[in-house]
Every structure is written in C-alpha cells, then in structure tokens.
Amino acid sequence: MRTSRKTKRRKTRERALKKTQAAKVTNINHSAYNDAYLSQILKEVQSIALVGASNKTERPSNEVLRYLLNAGYKVFPINPGLAGQEIAGQKVFATLGDVDHQIDMVDIFRKSDAVFSIVEEAIKISPKPKVIWMQLGVEDKEAAKLAEANGMRVVMNRCPKIEYGRLKHELA
C-alpha cells in the first residue's frame, strides 16, 4: 500500500514538472530574446535541417548553410526541387521526413506563410526537433504556439549565423 502512495506522489510530481517545463517554453518573449536563451540553443543543437536551402552561392540560405557547416553543425539542406543533389557536399532532401538522421533544429528560410505547414511536418518527426528557428523577416505566431505546445523552443526573425557570430564574438 505504501509503495502505491509513493508511486502516485512521484507520478504527480512528474506531471507537475512536465507542466512547469512546458510553461517555461511557452513564456518566451519573441520580440526580445536574451543571449542566454539563444546561446543555450546554439550549444545544444548538433544537427540542423535548413528548409529552403539554395544551391546558388549568392543566396543567403547557401551562405548560412556553409557557415553552419564550418561552425561544426551537421546540416541537412531541404528543398524538394533539388532533392538528391548536393549543396556544399551535403545531400539535399525533399522533406523533413526524408532526413535519415535526428534533427535538433529546423531553420526556416521560407516566407512566413509557409511556416505553419513546416512546423506541422516537424511535429511528425520522431524524435521531434528541439528548436524551430525562423530566419530574418520570417515570423508566424500561430506556428510558434504550435511548436511550443509540442515542446519545441522557437526563435523568430533571427539568423543563427548572425547570432552564433555575435555570441562567439566573431564577425558574422
């Protein structure tokens, strides 16, 4: 009988902890990220799916992809029109679901109106990505809420290349 009470209390504490952790994720001020939040994400992430990757070297998505590779991240370019080809020596995938490796972060280089469906696709991946990152000029508050409700951290209207360089005191 004592064991069942302990088990019940433990499960109650675990549920409360999960709710607290989920609340921490959803209480982010998306108009002003603090450096600790961004730094923690960039330290924890090892693999990045870059949605909207371009094979044109003059495009910002190509520059960011190459920078992140040089910074030590594993980067998976996502572009259905280039699937099967390579960008910077990395195989291009048509969709997030096609990537055969765990994705820690989804970096979105698409217009804001495409973000919600990308987040829906990311939620279906197992294990789910830890982070949804929307590039400069890309914001979708409803997609952010959906991602956060599914345990993911969200960054909007920022560039990981710029933030990495700024936080590492490098020129971005």
Backbone bond lengths (Angstrom), bond angles and torsions (degrees), N, CA, C in turn:
res aa  C-N    CA-C-N  psi(-1)  N-CA   C-N-CA  omega(-1)  CA-C   N-CA-C  phi
1 M - - - 1.444 - - 1.530 110.26 -
2 R 1.321 116.13 -41.32 1.450 121.11 179.57 1.528 111.78 -62.68
3 T 1.305 116.23 -38.75 1.452 121.24 179.86 1.528 110.54 -62.34
4 S 1.309 117.86 -41.51 1.458 120.37 -178.41 1.537 110.94 -66.34
5 R 1.331 118.50 -36.31 1.467 121.00 176.99 1.526 109.97 -65.45
6 K 1.337 116.14 -43.08 1.465 120.10 178.27 1.520 110.35 -62.57
7 T 1.307 115.40 -43.75 1.461 119.88 179.67 1.526 110.30 -62.33
8 K 1.325 116.64 -42.59 1.462 121.12 179.86 1.530 110.32 -63.31
9 R 1.327 117.80 -44.17 1.476 121.40 178.72 1.518 110.85 -64.03
10 R 1.335 116.71 -40.95 1.462 121.02 178.97 1.523 110.10 -62.02
11 K 1.325 117.29 -45.97 1.462 121.01 179.84 1.526 111.11 -63.92
12 T 1.310 116.98 -37.75 1.467 120.74 177.50 1.525 110.05 -64.01
13 R 1.326 117.21 -43.76 1.469 121.02 177.88 1.524 111.06 -63.49
14 E 1.337 116.56 -40.90 1.472 120.41 179.06 1.526 110.93 -62.44
15 R 1.340 116.99 -42.62 1.472 119.85 178.26 1.529 110.83 -63.65
16 A 1.316 116.33 -42.26 1.467 120.37 179.36 1.523 111.02 -63.72
17 L 1.332 116.21 -39.78 1.463 120.52 178.35 1.525 110.59 -63.89
18 K 1.330 116.94 -43.21 1.463 120.24 178.38 1.519 111.08 -61.20
19 K 1.347 117.14 -41.37 1.466 120.36 178.63 1.521 110.52 -64.21
20 T 1.334 116.97 -40.84 1.459 121.14 178.82 1.518 110.71 -63.71
21 Q 1.329 116.58 -43.76 1.459 120.22 179.14 1.525 110.57 -64.11
22 A 1.327 117.66 -41.41 1.464 120.69 178.05 1.519 110.42 -64.61
23 A 1.333 117.41 -38.62 1.467 120.71 178.59 1.522 110.59 -64.10
24 K 1.333 117.98 -37.84 1.459 121.08 178.46 1.524 110.51 -62.44
25 V 1.324 116.86 -39.22 1.454 120.94 -179.63 1.524 110.29 -66.20
26 T 1.337 117.91 -40.31 1.453 120.90 -173.85 1.526 113.62 -86.08
27 N 1.306 119.38 -6.77 1.460 121.39 -179.90 1.523 111.78 -97.74
28 I 1.295 117.55 38.77 1.456 122.67 -179.51 1.521 108.67 -94.08
29 N 1.322 116.25 135.33 1.453 121.70 174.46 1.525 107.08 -84.88
30 H 1.315 116.85 104.13 1.458 121.04 -174.80 1.527 113.42 -75.72
31 S 1.309 117.28 -4.18 1.469 118.18 176.90 1.527 111.55 -96.20
32 A 1.327 117.15 -9.75 1.473 120.39 -179.86 1.520 109.90 -153.82
33 Y 1.327 117.08 89.90 1.465 120.92 178.38 1.522 108.90 -79.58
34 N 1.326 115.77 139.37 1.465 117.19 175.07 1.531 109.26 -85.97
35 D 1.304 114.89 157.62 1.463 120.88 -176.36 1.520 112.60 -60.72
36 A 1.318 117.15 -34.39 1.468 120.40 -179.14 1.527 110.73 -63.75
37 Y 1.326 117.20 -40.52 1.465 122.11 179.01 1.525 110.20 -62.28
38 L 1.328 116.70 -50.61 1.460 121.20 -178.85 1.529 111.46 -65.78
39 S 1.327 116.07 -42.18 1.456 120.89 -179.41 1.531 111.25 -62.95
40 Q 1.322 116.66 -42.52 1.461 120.48 179.19 1.525 110.79 -61.43
41 I 1.321 116.34 -43.14 1.466 119.94 178.69 1.527 109.98 -60.62
42 L 1.320 116.68 -50.08 1.463 120.50 -175.91 1.528 112.61 -66.63
43 K 1.335 117.71 -25.43 1.470 121.00 176.10 1.524 111.61 -78.40
44 E 1.326 117.26 -39.42 1.463 121.47 -175.74 1.522 113.17 -76.60
45 V 1.306 116.75 -33.61 1.459 121.63 -175.70 1.526 110.13 -71.93
46 Q 1.321 115.97 136.21 1.464 121.51 174.78 1.515 111.80 -119.61
47 S 1.330 116.36 -29.89 1.466 120.26 -177.88 1.518 110.23 -126.87
48 I 1.335 114.92 138.46 1.458 121.30 -174.81 1.527 109.51 -131.54
49 A 1.325 116.15 128.66 1.459 121.06 170.43 1.525 106.16 -95.75
50 L 1.319 116.90 120.02 1.454 121.57 -177.74 1.535 108.22 -102.17
51 V 1.339 115.28 101.53 1.455 121.99 -176.48 1.531 109.20 -83.73
52 G 1.329 115.46 122.99 1.453 120.58 -177.14 1.517 112.02 98.62
53 A 1.330 115.81 21.37 1.466 121.13 -179.88 1.524 110.09 -63.34
54 S 1.324 115.66 141.14 1.463 121.38 179.00 1.523 109.99 -116.86
55 N 1.341 114.99 146.98 1.462 119.49 175.54 1.530 111.35 -88.84
56 K 1.322 117.38 -0.63 1.465 121.89 178.69 1.527 108.73 -86.59
57 T 1.325 116.08 117.78 1.463 120.75 -173.46 1.525 113.39 -62.87
58 E 1.318 118.11 -21.42 1.464 120.30 -179.75 1.534 112.92 -82.49
59 R 1.329 117.37 -6.91 1.466 121.06 -178.63 1.525 110.66 -83.63
60 P 1.340 117.29 141.24 1.466 120.43 179.33 1.531 113.81 -56.18
61 S 1.330 117.98 -36.83 1.470 119.28 -179.02 1.526 110.97 -63.95
62 N 1.317 117.45 -35.16 1.459 121.26 178.36 1.522 110.14 -68.92
63 E 1.315 116.42 -42.89 1.471 121.04 179.05 1.530 111.12 -62.53
64 V 1.331 116.17 -43.85 1.469 120.49 179.74 1.523 110.42 -65.48
65 L 1.321 117.36 -42.83 1.462 121.49 178.20 1.531 110.56 -56.27
66 R 1.321 116.46 -49.12 1.468 120.92 -179.51 1.535 111.51 -64.30
67 Y 1.322 116.92 -39.95 1.462 121.07 179.16 1.530 110.33 -62.49
68 L 1.339 116.19 -46.66 1.465 120.06 -178.81 1.529 111.37 -64.83
69 L 1.318 117.18 -37.39 1.471 120.05 174.61 1.525 110.44 -60.75
70 N 1.326 116.39 -46.51 1.474 120.93 -179.97 1.524 112.18 -66.08
71 A 1.335 116.99 -25.35 1.465 121.03 177.95 1.531 111.41 -80.18
72 G 1.343 117.11 -5.24 1.464 120.30 175.54 1.518 115.36 104.75
73 Y 1.315 117.92 2.49 1.458 120.18 178.76 1.528 110.33 -82.38
74 K 1.320 116.03 150.55 1.468 122.09 169.73 1.530 104.60 -86.92
75 V 1.332 117.06 122.54 1.465 120.80 -175.42 1.522 109.89 -119.46
76 F 1.326 115.29 132.25 1.452 122.86 178.70 1.528 108.21 -113.77
77 P 1.336 117.57 106.63 1.465 119.65 177.40 1.535 110.20 -69.13
78 I 1.332 116.39 136.28 1.463 121.89 177.88 1.528 107.72 -120.65
79 N 1.339 115.16 118.42 1.456 121.41 177.26 1.523 107.33 -164.46
80 P 1.337 117.43 108.93 1.469 119.43 -176.26 1.526 113.43 -60.03
81 G 1.316 117.62 -29.94 1.460 120.66 179.94 1.521 114.04 -73.68
82 L 1.334 116.55 -16.12 1.467 121.37 -178.65 1.529 112.50 -117.12
83 A 1.331 116.52 7.89 1.472 121.04 -176.30 1.520 111.40 -52.23
84 G 1.331 115.03 134.28 1.459 121.85 179.59 1.520 113.18 92.00
85 Q 1.312 116.99 -18.72 1.458 120.73 177.26 1.530 108.55 -85.02
86 E 1.317 116.82 -174.05 1.464 121.27 177.03 1.517 110.66 -126.23
87 I 1.323 114.42 145.53 1.464 122.60 170.90 1.518 105.68 -125.93
88 A 1.315 116.39 123.97 1.472 121.96 -179.31 1.532 111.16 52.09
89 G 1.332 116.54 36.55 1.460 121.30 178.63 1.516 114.46 79.01
90 Q 1.342 117.70 5.92 1.464 121.76 -178.79 1.520 109.34 -108.19
91 K 1.333 116.40 131.75 1.460 121.42 178.40 1.524 109.62 -62.26
92 V 1.330 116.56 134.09 1.463 122.41 178.24 1.525 108.92 -90.50
93 F 1.334 115.94 135.25 1.456 122.92 178.83 1.524 109.49 -109.25
94 A 1.330 116.38 150.41 1.465 121.22 179.63 1.520 111.79 -74.38
95 T 1.336 117.03 -39.63 1.464 121.61 -176.40 1.525 109.91 -138.75
96 L 1.305 115.76 166.41 1.473 120.66 175.78 1.526 110.25 -61.34
97 G 1.318 116.57 -39.27 1.460 121.41 -179.01 1.520 113.93 -65.10
98 D 1.323 117.03 -18.38 1.468 120.56 179.51 1.527 113.06 -80.59
99 V 1.321 117.51 -16.37 1.462 121.23 -177.55 1.521 108.88 -70.64
100 D 1.321 116.71 128.16 1.462 122.24 -176.11 1.524 112.19 -97.30
101 H 1.293 116.96 32.31 1.460 123.23 -177.55 1.526 107.00 -144.81
102 Q 1.330 116.58 153.63 1.456 119.18 176.94 1.532 109.74 -63.58
103 I 1.314 116.13 135.67 1.460 122.66 177.22 1.524 107.93 -107.39
104 D 1.329 116.50 119.88 1.461 120.46 178.14 1.521 112.03 -85.30
105 M 1.338 115.99 -34.37 1.458 120.12 -175.99 1.527 109.85 -141.09
106 V 1.315 115.72 140.12 1.453 121.81 173.06 1.522 106.79 -107.73
107 D 1.324 116.72 115.51 1.461 123.71 178.82 1.528 107.02 -100.08
108 I 1.329 116.88 118.48 1.462 121.20 -171.41 1.526 111.71 -103.23
109 F 1.323 114.86 114.19 1.464 124.69 175.76 1.531 108.29 -108.37
110 R 1.294 117.04 56.14 1.466 122.48 179.61 1.519 108.20 -134.96
111 K 1.310 116.99 167.84 1.459 121.01 177.69 1.525 109.41 -65.68
112 S 1.322 115.03 154.27 1.465 120.80 -177.00 1.519 112.97 -55.74
113 D 1.325 118.35 -35.17 1.461 119.73 -177.72 1.535 113.47 -70.29
114 A 1.315 117.96 -8.92 1.471 121.76 177.40 1.524 112.07 -95.55
115 V 1.317 117.64 -10.66 1.467 121.72 -171.07 1.524 113.13 -65.68
116 F 1.314 117.95 -43.46 1.463 120.18 -174.76 1.531 110.98 -57.84
117 S 1.323 117.23 -45.48 1.472 119.41 -179.52 1.529 111.44 -67.42
118 I 1.317 117.42 -31.27 1.470 120.61 177.08 1.529 109.71 -67.48
119 V 1.325 116.69 -42.03 1.473 120.43 177.50 1.523 109.81 -64.36
120 E 1.330 117.60 -41.15 1.470 119.90 176.85 1.529 110.58 -59.14
121 E 1.316 116.54 -41.17 1.475 120.56 178.27 1.527 110.49 -65.56
122 A 1.333 117.06 -41.58 1.470 121.27 -179.34 1.525 111.55 -62.60
123 I 1.309 116.94 -35.95 1.470 121.38 -179.40 1.525 111.25 -63.54
124 K 1.318 116.81 -29.13 1.473 121.43 -177.73 1.522 113.15 -78.12
125 I 1.326 117.14 -14.28 1.464 121.03 -179.23 1.526 109.10 -74.01
126 S 1.321 116.09 142.54 1.456 120.37 176.43 1.524 109.13 -125.61
127 P 1.329 117.72 122.20 1.460 126.97 -5.39 1.529 111.36 -72.34
128 K 1.333 114.71 155.72 1.456 120.12 -179.46 1.527 110.39 -66.80
129 P 1.323 116.55 148.58 1.470 119.08 172.30 1.530 109.91 -61.46
130 K 1.313 116.07 152.98 1.464 121.51 179.95 1.522 111.32 -82.92
131 V 1.348 115.77 -25.45 1.463 120.45 -170.39 1.524 111.06 -139.84
132 I 1.321 115.53 139.24 1.458 123.22 166.92 1.522 105.67 -111.21
133 W 1.321 116.81 121.41 1.469 121.71 -177.85 1.527 107.82 -120.85
134 M 1.334 116.02 121.99 1.456 121.46 179.44 1.522 109.07 -105.05
135 Q 1.310 115.73 130.19 1.458 122.27 -175.05 1.529 112.69 -66.20
136 L 1.322 115.19 173.41 1.460 121.84 178.05 1.529 110.35 -52.17
137 G 1.318 116.27 131.41 1.458 121.39 179.78 1.513 114.05 82.45
138 V 1.325 117.87 -1.25 1.464 121.67 -178.31 1.526 109.02 -110.68
139 E 1.340 115.01 119.10 1.457 121.00 179.01 1.517 109.87 -145.25
140 D 1.326 116.41 141.62 1.452 122.52 173.46 1.520 107.08 -154.44
141 K 1.321 115.98 101.61 1.465 120.75 -175.84 1.524 112.65 -65.59
142 E 1.319 117.19 -36.42 1.468 119.78 178.32 1.532 110.73 -67.49
143 A 1.305 117.23 -40.60 1.467 120.65 176.50 1.525 110.03 -64.44
144 A 1.330 116.82 -38.43 1.468 120.91 177.70 1.525 110.34 -62.14
145 K 1.323 117.18 -44.09 1.472 120.93 178.72 1.532 110.69 -61.57
146 L 1.328 115.77 -42.59 1.463 120.07 178.98 1.524 110.97 -62.40
147 A 1.316 116.82 -45.55 1.468 120.51 179.45 1.525 110.63 -62.46
148 E 1.318 116.77 -45.81 1.467 120.52 -179.71 1.521 111.74 -64.71
149 A 1.325 117.15 -37.73 1.466 120.70 177.59 1.528 111.11 -63.82
150 N 1.321 116.34 -20.91 1.470 121.91 178.47 1.523 112.11 -102.36
151 G 1.337 116.90 18.29 1.462 121.85 172.31 1.513 116.08 84.35
152 M 1.319 117.72 11.33 1.458 120.08 -179.24 1.532 110.35 -99.14
153 R 1.325 114.75 147.11 1.462 119.60 171.99 1.524 108.25 -84.78
154 V 1.311 116.54 153.44 1.461 121.30 -174.76 1.520 110.30 -131.88
155 V 1.319 114.61 139.17 1.463 122.56 171.06 1.525 106.07 -129.67
156 M 1.332 116.48 130.81 1.465 120.96 178.61 1.525 109.87 -122.10
157 N 1.323 114.71 149.22 1.464 122.27 173.71 1.526 113.04 57.26
158 R 1.318 116.12 39.60 1.464 122.42 177.04 1.514 109.37 -139.40
159 C 1.315 116.41 158.07 1.459 121.55 177.67 1.526 109.22 -114.10
160 P 1.337 118.75 125.55 1.467 119.43 -179.67 1.529 112.32 -63.16
161 K 1.312 117.77 -30.93 1.465 120.84 177.49 1.529 110.14 -63.29
162 I 1.304 116.06 -47.55 1.468 120.85 179.77 1.522 110.35 -65.05
163 E 1.325 117.01 -46.08 1.468 120.47 -177.78 1.527 111.23 -66.73
164 Y 1.318 117.39 -41.00 1.461 120.61 177.78 1.531 109.50 -60.45
165 G 1.319 116.51 -49.87 1.471 120.58 179.77 1.517 112.15 -61.10
166 R 1.321 117.05 -42.26 1.467 120.93 -179.89 1.528 111.08 -65.97
167 L 1.315 116.95 -44.90 1.470 120.30 -178.41 1.512 112.61 -72.09
168 K 1.321 117.35 -27.00 1.476 121.71 177.02 1.524 111.01 -92.29
169 H 1.318 116.04 3.66 1.478 122.23 -179.40 1.518 111.86 58.98
170 E 1.342 114.63 39.18 1.463 121.06 174.71 1.515 106.90 -106.91
171 L 1.294 115.13 164.21 1.460 118.82 170.24 1.508 107.20 -78.66
172 A 1.324 117.20 128.69 1.471 120.76 178.68 1.473 106.80 -90.79
